[in-house]
C-alpha cells in the first residue's frame, strides 16, 4: 500500500522547462528525515550511506574525525564530551533559560554562553560550536547525501519546525540553513506538513470542511493541530484541496526525551541501590544508560517487562536489572494529563469540540508508547484514532510536496495551505504629543492575535511629524526565560518627507507603516511611507474631499505578505529592510497626463514618499552576515580538513592493498603463475627488495606520512612491475590483434578480386565504375606491404620468450591494420556514379542538322555605316543608271 501511495503521488509531478531539485528536511530532536524532489526521480525518503530512512540527529568527533548519524550515536558512550545529541533543544534559547537546565539533565556535553547570550557546546579539546553551527553541519551532511543521489547541486530547502517555535527559534533555523550552504525556500509547521501528506492521495468533496486532529508526539514536545480539509476549485489549476489550520495546542515539557530521562533515572537508581555507587558522576556511564533507556523504552512499548544489561557501565561494573512497564508508567504518572491537554487547547483555539472531529491522526515516534496511546484513547475515544499516515515520514513527505509547489519548477496536485500564527503579537509606539508639556505615553496595539493567518500584512497609519520607533513584542513569553521583545523598527526621514509633500500641496500627510506576518511565521515592519492627498481645487475635488471626511489617528488594513524574515541578508544593509531603503529625501516624479480610464484608477505616485526602516534586535538577535560568514568559514575549514584526510586515507589504503597483492604474486612458488612466466628472476628480486622496504616504511612512518608520499612509494613499485604487466597484457592481446590484422588482409584481397572483375566488365560495357584501376592498384600495394610486414614481425615475435619484451606491439599492429581498413572502406562506401542518358533519335538528327547548317552556311556581315558625306550603295547605283 505504501508504494502505491508514493507512485500515485509521483504521477502528479511533472517538471517544467527548468529542472531544479528541492530538498525537504524534517529535523527532529532524535532523528532527521529528508526527501528530495527532482524531475525523473521517485518521490520518497532519502537514504543515508547505510541505507537508513531516518538518521539520528547527532554530530560528534572521534578524536579529530567528525562523524554523523548512527556512527556518531554509537560513539556517544566512548566520547561523551565530543558527541552532541538533541541540539534542537538549544536553538536560540537564552543561556539562563529552563531549556538549558533541561538539556544539562539529559546530556553530558559542556554548555557555554555565546556573545549573543545563547548557547554553545564545548568539545573536550576546548573548541566551541554554537547550536546553529552544529545543526548547520547536520544540514550540510543531508545536503551532501542529496547531491550524491541527485548527481547535481542542491540549493533550495524547506524545513519543518514545531508550530510553537518563536521568531527567535525560526531565525536560528534559517541561520543554520544559510551556514550549511543551502537557501531557505520556506519553513513549514510540522503538523501542517503532515496534513499535506494526508491530503496527497485523498479527496474531500463534502459540503462542509472535514476536520481532523494531527497529534504529534515527538521527542522534544507534544503538539496537536486541528486541520480542516475542504474542496476548492481553481480555473487555472482545477479541483484541489484546501487545508486550513484552525487551532494548535502544545506542551514543550512533555515528549520522548522526558520519558527517556525518567527511565534512565530508574536504571541509575537501580545501579546505585545494588552497587552503592553513584553512576551520575560518570559521564560515560550516564551516556551508556541514556542509550539503554532508549532501547528499554522501545521494548516496553510491546512488552510488559524488559531486562537491561550494560557491560562495564561504570567503575568496571557490569549492570543488569529488570524493568517493568508498570514501574515506568508509575514514574510518569504526573505526565498523563499533559499528554492530552494539547488536544483540548487546539480544539479551544479552533472553536470546535470533539463532535466536529472526524479522526485523530497519530504521528511522531512517541505515539508508539502505550501510556500515551491510552491517554489519548480515553480522551477522544477509540473510534476516532487513526493510524493512516507513516508516523516517522509523513512530515518530511508533506514538506517535500509543499516545497515542490513553492519552487514553481513542478506541477503538483492542487493543495492550498492556510496556516496560522500561534502567539499574540503587538506593536508599541510612543503617542504623539498633544502639547509641549504633555507627559510621554506609549500605545500598545494587538496587531496579529493568535490564530491570525500567515502570509498577511497590516498597515498602521500615524499622524507624525518626526521620526519615531515601532516595537514588536509577544504579549506573553513563549517559554520560561525567553524575552517578549522581538525587534524595534526606527522610522526615519519623516520630517523631510512631510515637508516635501506639503510643498506639493498635500493635505495632512500621514505615515503608513506596513507590518507583515510571513508564510514562514516571521513578523516585521516591512515598509513605511509618508502619504498625503494632493489638494484639488476643482469642483469634483472639493466634493470628493467633503465626502471623504477626516482621517483617524490609526487605521489598519490587510493584504498578502511576502515570505521575508526581518533579518540581515547579503542583499540588505545591516539595519535596513530591502523594501525600504529609499531615502525620505527622494523626490517623486512629476505627474504625467492620464489618458486611459484604467490609469485614472491608480493611486498617483507623487503623493507617496518612501521612508527608511532601521531594524534593531535588542534581545535575541539573529546572526549577522559577518557572524554567518565566519561560521561558514569554520565549517569549510573542517570540510577541507576532512577532504584532505579522506584523500590521505584512500591513498594509504590503496597503497597497502597494493603491497599485499604484490607480495602474494611473489610468494606463490607452488605453481607457474602468469606473473612468474612474464618476469625474470632479477626483476622479481628487485621487486622483493623494494617491497620489503615499503612494508617497513609503512609500519614505521605510515601514520605520519603525507598523501604524496604514499603515491610516490606506489609509483616506485609500479615502475618495477610495469614491464612485467606489459608483457602479460601483450601476450593476452596478441592473438586478437593478429586475428584482426589477418581479417582485414582477407577482406581486402576478396574486395580486390571482385572489384577488378567488375571494373573489367564495366569498361567493356562502356559503363561508369566506382573505382579506377589506379585506386585498386594503390590498395593492393598497401595490402602487400601490410602482409609482408605482418609475416616478418609475427615470425620474429614467435621466437620471443614470455619473460622478454615483445618485438612487435599490439598497438602498432592495430594502427597498421587501421590504415588498411580506412583505405578499404573509402572505396567500399563510394557510390556508383550515374550513367548519362542517351538522347532521342529525333533530337540527335536535329542536333546534327543544326550542326551542319552552322558549319555550311556563312552569313554575310552587315556593311559598316557610311561616314558623314559619303554616299550609300543605293545612291551610287542610282547615279550609275
Helices and strands as residue ranges (DSSP letters): H 2-10, E 14-15, E 22-27, E 31-37, E 55-56, E 58-62, E 65-68, H 69-75, E 83-85, G 87-90, H 98-106, E 110-113, E 119-122, E 128-130, H 131-150, E 156-161, H 167-179, E 183-189, H 190-199, E 210-217, E 222-234, E 238-251, H 256-275, G 279-281, H 283-300, E 305-314, E 317-324, H 325-331, G 333-335, H 336-350, G 354-356, E 357-363, G 365-368, H 370-380, G 382-384, E 385-386, H 394-407, E 410-411, E 415-418, E 425-430, E 442-448, E 456-462, E 468-474, E 485-492, H 494-503, E 506-517, E 523-534, H 539-548, E 558-560, G 578-580, H 597-600, G 605-607, E 608-610, E 612-616, H 625-667, H 674-677, H 681-701, H 707-764, H 773-798, H 810-828, H 841-856, H 873-880
